[in-house]
Amino acid sequence: MKTRTKIFWILWILSIISSILILPYVFNIEAELLQQANIPFGLLVVIAILQGAVIFGLAAFIGLILAEKTAAFKLPLLTSWVEHKKINYKRIFVLSVALGLIVGAIIALLDKFVFHGVVSSNMQVPLWQGFLASFYGGIAEEIVMRLFLMTLLVFILMKIFGRKNAGPVIVWTSIIVIAVLFGLGHLPITSAVASITPWIVFRAILLNGIGGIVFGWLYWKKGLESAIIAHFSADIVLQVIVPTLLLI
C-alpha cells in the first residue's frame, strides 16, 4: 500500500506538470476557437490545470489499484526506485527508446507517402511547443490510455469470462481496443487543423493505433514506464525531429 501510494503521487505530479507543458501547444493550435470562446487566458489556464489534475488523479488512482488486482501489469522502474531496489534500467530504457523512435519513423513515413501529410502539413507549431507537448503524450496519455483504460478493460474481461489470470487473448484484445480508442481520441485536436472525413478518421486510427499497439505491448511486458518512454520518444520524432528535417 505504501509503495502504491508513493507511485500514485509521482504519477499524479508528473501528469499535472505535463498538462501544463502542453498548454502552449494547445493554445497555438486552437487559438481561433479560444478567441471565439472569449474566456480570459488566466482562467483557461486554471481550468486546464484543474481538469487535468482531476482526470489524471482518478486515472492513476484507479489504474494502480486495478493493475494489482489483475496482476498483469507492473511499474518496475518506479517500484524499484521507491523501494530502493536495484533494477536494470538501461535495458528497459534502450528498448523503449528504440521502439519509440521506430514507431515515430513509421508514422511519419505513412503520413507522408500514404496520407500525403493531409494534417501535419497544415500545422505550424514551434519546435519548443512540440517538445513540451511530447511530455504530455508520454506521461498523461499513457496514464489514461494504458494504466487506466487498458487495465480497466482487462479487469472487466477477466470478470466477464471468470478468469483469475489475464491471458494473452484478454490482454491483446484490450491492447487493440484501446489502440483504436487512442487513435479516435486524437480527432478533436485534428479537427482544429483539418476537416474530419472518413479518410481522416482512418488515418487517426491507423497511425495512432500503431503506436497504441506498441505502447500497450510494452506496458504489458516491460511496465508502464517503458510505454511512457516509448511514447515520448515517438512524439519527439513527430513533433521535433521531422519538423526540424523539413526546415533544412
BALOBA-1460 file (C-alpha; in Angstrom, 3 decimals):
// residues 248
<rec num="1" residu="m" x="0.000" y="0.000" z="0.000"/>
<rec num="2" residu="k" x="2.812" y="2.394" z="0.894"/>
<rec num="3" residu="t" x="4.621" y="1.747" z="-2.390"/>
<rec num="4" residu="r" x="1.426" y="2.210" z="-4.422"/>
<rec num="5" residu="t" x="0.676" y="5.486" z="-2.659"/>
<rec num="6" residu="k" x="4.135" y="6.857" z="-3.394"/>
<rec num="7" residu="i" x="3.889" y="5.824" z="-7.026"/>
<rec num="8" residu="f" x="0.471" y="7.457" z="-7.262"/>
<rec num="9" residu="w" x="1.842" y="10.797" z="-6.068"/>
<rec num="10" residu="i" x="4.739" y="10.582" z="-8.520"/>
<rec num="11" residu="l" x="2.450" y="9.843" z="-11.452"/>
<rec num="12" residu="w" x="-0.071" y="12.483" z="-10.426"/>
<rec num="13" residu="i" x="2.529" y="15.227" z="-10.074"/>
<rec num="14" residu="l" x="4.180" y="14.296" z="-13.374"/>
<rec num="15" residu="s" x="0.818" y="14.258" z="-15.149"/>
<rec num="16" residu="i" x="-0.075" y="17.716" z="-13.823"/>
<rec num="17" residu="i" x="3.302" y="19.054" z="-14.953"/>
<rec num="18" residu="s" x="2.804" y="17.526" z="-18.395"/>
<rec num="19" residu="s" x="-0.683" y="19.040" z="-18.661"/>
<rec num="20" residu="i" x="0.886" y="22.440" z="-18.012"/>
<rec num="21" residu="l" x="3.661" y="21.880" z="-20.543"/>
<rec num="22" residu="i" x="1.200" y="21.143" z="-23.357"/>
<rec num="23" residu="l" x="-0.754" y="24.383" z="-22.901"/>
<rec num="24" residu="p" x="1.361" y="26.486" z="-25.326"/>
<rec num="25" residu="y" x="0.822" y="23.819" z="-28.000"/>
<rec num="26" residu="v" x="-2.938" y="23.646" z="-27.393"/>
<rec num="27" residu="f" x="-3.365" y="27.419" z="-27.255"/>
<rec num="28" residu="n" x="-1.482" y="27.713" z="-30.531"/>
<rec num="29" residu="i" x="-3.452" y="25.018" z="-32.372"/>
<rec num="30" residu="e" x="-6.827" y="26.132" z="-31.047"/>
<rec num="31" residu="a" x="-6.121" y="29.875" z="-30.945"/>
<rec num="32" residu="e" x="-9.069" y="30.812" z="-33.147"/>
<rec num="33" residu="l" x="-11.522" y="28.677" z="-31.201"/>
<rec num="34" residu="l" x="-10.293" y="30.044" z="-27.880"/>
<rec num="35" residu="q" x="-10.666" y="33.606" z="-29.121"/>
<rec num="36" residu="q" x="-14.267" y="32.897" z="-30.051"/>
<rec num="37" residu="a" x="-14.913" y="31.488" z="-26.588"/>
<rec num="38" residu="n" x="-13.920" y="34.882" z="-25.139"/>
<rec num="39" residu="i" x="-12.636" y="33.405" z="-21.868"/>
<rec num="40" residu="p" x="-9.782" y="35.165" z="-20.020"/>
<rec num="41" residu="f" x="-6.434" y="33.495" z="-20.667"/>
<rec num="42" residu="g" x="-5.660" y="33.079" z="-16.972"/>
<rec num="43" residu="l" x="-8.983" y="31.360" z="-16.370"/>
<rec num="44" residu="l" x="-8.337" y="28.969" z="-19.260"/>
<rec num="45" residu="v" x="-5.012" y="28.002" z="-17.736"/>
<rec num="46" residu="v" x="-6.559" y="27.377" z="-14.313"/>
<rec num="47" residu="i" x="-9.393" y="25.318" z="-15.802"/>
<rec num="48" residu="a" x="-6.955" y="23.237" z="-17.857"/>
<rec num="49" residu="i" x="-4.727" y="22.521" z="-14.856"/>
<rec num="50" residu="l" x="-7.625" y="21.647" z="-12.538"/>
<rec num="51" residu="q" x="-9.266" y="19.481" z="-15.170"/>
<rec num="52" residu="g" x="-6.016" y="17.622" z="-15.747"/>
<rec num="53" residu="a" x="-5.423" y="17.179" z="-12.032"/>
<rec num="54" residu="v" x="-8.830" y="15.560" z="-11.542"/>
<rec num="55" residu="i" x="-8.747" y="13.336" z="-14.627"/>
<rec num="56" residu="f" x="-5.186" y="12.125" z="-14.230"/>
<rec num="57" residu="g" x="-5.520" y="11.753" z="-10.474"/>
<rec num="58" residu="l" x="-8.520" y="9.452" z="-10.845"/>
<rec num="59" residu="a" x="-6.919" y="7.578" z="-13.736"/>
<rec num="60" residu="a" x="-3.711" y="6.942" z="-11.803"/>
<rec num="61" residu="f" x="-5.515" y="6.036" z="-8.576"/>
<rec num="62" residu="i" x="-7.922" y="3.546" z="-10.154"/>
<rec num="63" residu="g" x="-5.348" y="2.232" z="-12.613"/>
<rec num="64" residu="l" x="-2.828" y="1.364" z="-9.904"/>
<rec num="65" residu="i" x="-5.453" y="-0.491" z="-7.887"/>
<rec num="66" residu="l" x="-6.676" y="-2.480" z="-10.895"/>
<rec num="67" residu="a" x="-3.111" y="-3.228" z="-12.008"/>
<rec num="68" residu="e" x="-2.578" y="-5.014" z="-8.719"/>
<rec num="69" residu="k" x="-5.903" y="-6.852" z="-8.959"/>
<rec num="70" residu="t" x="-5.222" y="-8.133" z="-12.478"/>
<rec num="71" residu="a" x="-1.602" y="-8.984" z="-11.631"/>
<rec num="72" residu="a" x="-0.889" y="-8.428" z="-15.333"/>
<rec num="73" residu="f" x="0.797" y="-5.047" z="-15.231"/>
<rec num="74" residu="k" x="3.707" y="-3.596" z="-13.311"/>
<rec num="75" residu="l" x="5.634" y="-0.374" z="-12.843"/>
<rec num="76" residu="p" x="9.092" y="-1.883" z="-12.293"/>
<rec num="77" residu="l" x="11.202" y="1.263" z="-12.533"/>
<rec num="78" residu="l" x="9.134" y="3.348" z="-10.123"/>
<rec num="79" residu="t" x="8.628" y="0.408" z="-7.795"/>
<rec num="80" residu="s" x="12.354" y="-0.340" z="-7.576"/>
<rec num="81" residu="w" x="13.103" y="3.348" z="-7.064"/>
<rec num="82" residu="v" x="10.516" y="3.752" z="-4.297"/>
<rec num="83" residu="e" x="11.581" y="0.528" z="-2.602"/>
<rec num="84" residu="h" x="15.300" y="1.276" z="-3.082"/>
<rec num="85" residu="k" x="15.900" y="-1.901" z="-5.079"/>
<rec num="86" residu="k" x="18.289" y="-2.401" z="-7.971"/>
<rec num="87" residu="i" x="16.992" y="-2.957" z="-11.496"/>
<rec num="88" residu="n" x="18.500" y="-2.933" z="-14.966"/>
<rec num="89" residu="y" x="17.246" y="0.489" z="-16.066"/>
<rec num="90" residu="k" x="19.450" y="0.518" z="-19.163"/>
<rec num="91" residu="r" x="17.853" y="-2.444" z="-20.930"/>
<rec num="92" residu="i" x="14.337" y="-1.119" z="-20.460"/>
<rec num="93" residu="f" x="15.358" y="2.400" z="-21.468"/>
<rec num="94" residu="v" x="17.203" y="1.347" z="-24.625"/>
<rec num="95" residu="l" x="14.389" y="-0.949" z="-25.805"/>
<rec num="96" residu="s" x="11.736" y="1.680" z="-25.093"/>
<rec num="97" residu="v" x="13.573" y="4.490" z="-26.865"/>
<rec num="98" residu="a" x="14.398" y="2.268" z="-29.852"/>
<rec num="99" residu="l" x="10.799" y="1.131" z="-30.316"/>
<rec num="100" residu="g" x="9.535" y="4.671" z="-29.805"/>
<rec num="101" residu="l" x="11.866" y="6.043" z="-32.489"/>
<rec num="102" residu="i" x="10.834" y="3.258" z="-34.875"/>
<rec num="103" residu="v" x="7.143" y="3.934" z="-34.243"/>
<rec num="104" residu="g" x="7.641" y="7.645" z="-34.817"/>
<rec num="105" residu="a" x="9.522" y="6.997" z="-38.060"/>
<rec num="106" residu="i" x="6.869" y="4.571" z="-39.362"/>
<rec num="107" residu="i" x="4.059" y="7.007" z="-38.565"/>
<rec num="108" residu="a" x="5.920" y="9.877" z="-40.246"/>
<rec num="109" residu="l" x="6.584" y="7.814" z="-43.380"/>
<rec num="110" residu="l" x="2.999" y="6.564" z="-43.626"/>
<rec num="111" residu="d" x="1.679" y="10.083" z="-43.107"/>
<rec num="112" residu="k" x="3.883" y="11.420" z="-45.886"/>
<rec num="113" residu="f" x="3.583" y="8.704" z="-48.519"/>
<rec num="114" residu="v" x="0.143" y="7.205" z="-47.810"/>
<rec num="115" residu="f" x="-1.799" y="10.131" z="-46.374"/>
<rec num="116" residu="h" x="0.363" y="12.783" z="-48.060"/>
<rec num="117" residu="g" x="0.605" y="14.856" z="-44.900"/>
<rec num="118" residu="v" x="-3.036" y="15.959" z="-45.105"/>
<rec num="119" residu="v" x="-2.927" y="17.112" z="-41.482"/>
<rec num="120" residu="s" x="0.688" y="17.672" z="-40.465"/>
<rec num="121" residu="s" x="1.424" y="19.877" z="-43.447"/>
<rec num="122" residu="n" x="-1.137" y="22.380" z="-42.206"/>
<rec num="123" residu="m" x="0.207" y="22.522" z="-38.670"/>
<rec num="124" residu="q" x="2.699" y="25.268" z="-37.905"/>
<rec num="125" residu="v" x="3.897" y="24.685" z="-34.378"/>
<rec num="126" residu="p" x="7.202" y="25.993" z="-32.966"/>
<rec num="127" residu="l" x="9.615" y="23.192" z="-32.172"/>
<rec num="128" residu="w" x="9.769" y="24.112" z="-28.497"/>
<rec num="129" residu="q" x="5.996" y="23.707" z="-28.231"/>
<rec num="130" residu="g" x="6.164" y="20.294" z="-29.883"/>
<rec num="131" residu="f" x="8.940" y="19.283" z="-27.497"/>
<rec num="132" residu="l" x="6.929" y="20.301" z="-24.436"/>
<rec num="133" residu="a" x="3.800" y="18.605" z="-25.804"/>
<rec num="134" residu="s" x="5.736" y="15.345" z="-26.080"/>
<rec num="135" residu="f" x="5.834" y="15.102" z="-22.288"/>
<rec num="136" residu="y" x="2.044" y="15.181" z="-22.200"/>
<rec num="137" residu="g" x="1.820" y="12.413" z="-24.778"/>
<rec num="138" residu="g" x="4.304" y="10.249" z="-22.953"/>
<rec num="139" residu="i" x="3.087" y="10.765" z="-19.414"/>
<rec num="140" residu="a" x="-0.542" y="11.892" z="-19.309"/>
<rec num="141" residu="e" x="-1.825" y="9.900" z="-22.271"/>
<rec num="142" residu="e" x="-0.155" y="6.704" z="-21.085"/>
<rec num="143" residu="i" x="-1.619" y="7.099" z="-17.611"/>
<rec num="144" residu="v" x="-5.120" y="7.419" z="-19.070"/>
<rec num="145" residu="m" x="-4.919" y="5.040" z="-22.032"/>
<rec num="146" residu="r" x="-2.732" y="2.257" z="-20.673"/>
<rec num="147" residu="l" x="-2.673" y="2.412" z="-16.859"/>
<rec num="148" residu="f" x="-6.373" y="3.243" z="-16.558"/>
<rec num="149" residu="l" x="-8.347" y="2.222" z="-19.659"/>
<rec num="150" residu="m" x="-6.332" y="-0.797" z="-20.767"/>
<rec num="151" residu="t" x="-6.070" y="-2.134" z="-17.223"/>
<rec num="152" residu="l" x="-9.784" y="-1.495" z="-16.659"/>
<rec num="153" residu="l" x="-10.725" y="-3.380" z="-19.821"/>
<rec num="154" residu="v" x="-8.521" y="-6.328" z="-18.840"/>
<rec num="155" residu="f" x="-10.144" y="-6.331" z="-15.395"/>
<rec num="156" residu="i" x="-13.652" y="-6.266" z="-16.906"/>
<rec num="157" residu="l" x="-12.877" y="-9.067" z="-19.375"/>
<rec num="158" residu="m" x="-11.418" y="-11.178" z="-16.583"/>
<rec num="159" residu="k" x="-14.662" y="-10.778" z="-14.632"/>
<rec num="160" residu="i" x="-16.861" y="-11.485" z="-17.665"/>
<rec num="161" residu="f" x="-15.042" y="-14.707" z="-18.540"/>
<rec num="162" residu="g" x="-14.415" y="-15.720" z="-14.940"/>
<rec num="163" residu="r" x="-10.650" y="-15.725" z="-15.269"/>
<rec num="164" residu="k" x="-8.320" y="-15.381" z="-12.306"/>
<rec num="165" residu="n" x="-5.420" y="-14.503" z="-14.594"/>
<rec num="166" residu="a" x="-5.286" y="-12.269" z="-17.649"/>
<rec num="167" residu="g" x="-4.281" y="-14.496" z="-20.538"/>
<rec num="168" residu="p" x="-2.816" y="-13.354" z="-23.871"/>
<rec num="169" residu="v" x="-6.241" y="-13.253" z="-25.592"/>
<rec num="170" residu="i" x="-7.678" y="-10.895" z="-22.986"/>
<rec num="171" residu="v" x="-4.605" y="-8.688" z="-22.939"/>
<rec num="172" residu="w" x="-4.278" y="-8.497" z="-26.727"/>
<rec num="173" residu="t" x="-7.981" y="-7.725" z="-27.071"/>
<rec num="174" residu="s" x="-7.516" y="-4.866" z="-24.634"/>
<rec num="175" residu="i" x="-4.373" y="-3.644" z="-26.399"/>
<rec num="176" residu="i" x="-6.149" y="-3.465" z="-29.764"/>
<rec num="177" residu="v" x="-9.378" y="-1.924" z="-28.455"/>
<rec num="178" residu="i" x="-7.520" y="0.770" z="-26.532"/>
<rec num="179" residu="a" x="-5.239" y="1.400" z="-29.523"/>
<rec num="180" residu="v" x="-8.313" y="2.154" z="-31.650"/>
<rec num="181" residu="l" x="-9.721" y="4.425" z="-28.944"/>
<rec num="182" residu="f" x="-6.297" y="6.059" z="-28.702"/>
<rec num="183" residu="g" x="-6.487" y="6.880" z="-32.401"/>
<rec num="184" residu="l" x="-10.029" y="8.226" z="-32.185"/>
<rec num="185" residu="g" x="-9.010" y="10.304" z="-29.177"/>
<rec num="186" residu="h" x="-6.741" y="12.376" z="-31.420"/>
<rec num="187" residu="l" x="-9.604" y="13.527" z="-33.654"/>
<rec num="188" residu="p" x="-10.599" y="16.560" z="-31.513"/>
<rec num="189" residu="i" x="-7.158" y="18.172" z="-31.861"/>
<rec num="190" residu="t" x="-7.067" y="17.122" z="-35.526"/>
<rec num="191" residu="s" x="-10.370" y="18.895" z="-36.143"/>
<rec num="192" residu="a" x="-8.639" y="22.179" z="-35.298"/>
<rec num="193" residu="v" x="-6.436" y="21.889" z="-38.393"/>
<rec num="194" residu="a" x="-8.411" y="19.697" z="-40.804"/>
<rec num="195" residu="s" x="-11.978" y="18.743" z="-41.683"/>
<rec num="196" residu="i" x="-12.966" y="15.352" z="-40.269"/>
<rec num="197" residu="t" x="-13.646" y="12.908" z="-43.100"/>
<rec num="198" residu="p" x="-13.704" y="9.082" z="-43.208"/>
<rec num="199" residu="w" x="-10.147" y="9.226" z="-44.607"/>
<rec num="200" residu="i" x="-9.010" y="11.405" z="-41.699"/>
<rec num="201" residu="v" x="-10.687" y="9.048" z="-39.218"/>
<rec num="202" residu="f" x="-8.957" y="6.052" z="-40.824"/>
<rec num="203" residu="r" x="-5.667" y="7.946" z="-40.695"/>
<rec num="204" residu="a" x="-6.092" y="8.669" z="-36.986"/>
<rec num="205" residu="i" x="-6.908" y="5.055" z="-36.156"/>
<rec num="206" residu="l" x="-4.076" y="3.605" z="-38.256"/>
<rec num="207" residu="l" x="-1.265" y="5.993" z="-37.361"/>
<rec num="208" residu="n" x="-2.057" y="6.334" z="-33.688"/>
<rec num="209" residu="g" x="-3.127" y="2.694" z="-33.499"/>
<rec num="210" residu="i" x="0.371" y="1.600" z="-34.473"/>
<rec num="211" residu="g" x="1.741" y="3.467" z="-31.500"/>
<rec num="212" residu="g" x="-1.084" y="2.272" z="-29.277"/>
<rec num="213" residu="i" x="-0.343" y="-1.381" z="-30.011"/>
<rec num="214" residu="v" x="3.397" y="-0.995" z="-29.381"/>
<rec num="215" residu="f" x="2.870" y="1.045" z="-26.216"/>
<rec num="216" residu="g" x="0.263" y="-1.434" z="-24.991"/>
<rec num="217" residu="w" x="2.623" y="-4.348" z="-25.550"/>
<rec num="218" residu="l" x="5.400" y="-2.545" z="-23.708"/>
<rec num="219" residu="y" x="3.057" y="-1.787" z="-20.798"/>
<rec num="220" residu="w" x="2.192" y="-5.483" z="-20.623"/>
<rec num="221" residu="k" x="5.690" y="-6.900" z="-20.998"/>
<rec num="222" residu="k" x="8.001" y="-4.197" z="-19.626"/>
<rec num="223" residu="g" x="5.867" y="-1.898" z="-17.494"/>
<rec num="224" residu="l" x="4.129" y="1.456" z="-17.701"/>
<rec num="225" residu="e" x="7.413" y="3.365" z="-17.592"/>
<rec num="226" residu="s" x="8.532" y="1.609" z="-20.774"/>
<rec num="227" residu="a" x="5.337" y="2.679" z="-22.551"/>
<rec num="228" residu="i" x="5.850" y="6.247" z="-21.328"/>
<rec num="229" residu="i" x="9.439" y="6.386" z="-22.592"/>
<rec num="230" residu="a" x="8.497" y="4.884" z="-25.968"/>
<rec num="231" residu="h" x="5.541" y="7.241" z="-26.396"/>
<rec num="232" residu="f" x="7.689" y="10.246" z="-25.542"/>
<rec num="233" residu="s" x="10.376" y="9.102" z="-27.992"/>
<rec num="234" residu="a" x="7.818" y="8.647" z="-30.786"/>
<rec num="235" residu="d" x="6.401" y="12.107" z="-30.149"/>
<rec num="236" residu="i" x="9.897" y="13.615" z="-30.240"/>
<rec num="237" residu="v" x="10.292" y="12.158" z="-33.726"/>
<rec num="238" residu="l" x="6.942" y="13.542" z="-34.871"/>
<rec num="239" residu="q" x="6.984" y="16.863" z="-33.049"/>
<rec num="240" residu="v" x="10.670" y="17.792" z="-33.164"/>
<rec num="241" residu="i" x="12.874" y="15.678" z="-35.431"/>
<rec num="242" residu="v" x="10.615" y="15.514" z="-38.504"/>
<rec num="243" residu="p" x="9.692" y="19.227" z="-38.390"/>
<rec num="244" residu="t" x="13.391" y="20.060" z="-37.987"/>
<rec num="245" residu="l" x="14.276" y="17.991" z="-41.056"/>
<rec num="246" residu="l" x="11.591" y="19.775" z="-43.051"/>
<rec num="247" residu="l" x="13.207" y="23.114" z="-42.194"/>
<rec num="248" residu="i" x="16.589" y="22.037" z="-43.556"/>
